[in-house]
């Protein structure tokens, strides 16, 4: 299993997370890391 995910999959994952998770420190940190990678 590869650790690399296409940008589209990342965006879909973020959209899924945002629609089901609240804004908490963990989510904010995760999004920051993803945006930094992009």
Order of alpha helices (4+ residues) and beta strands (2+ residues): alpha-alpha
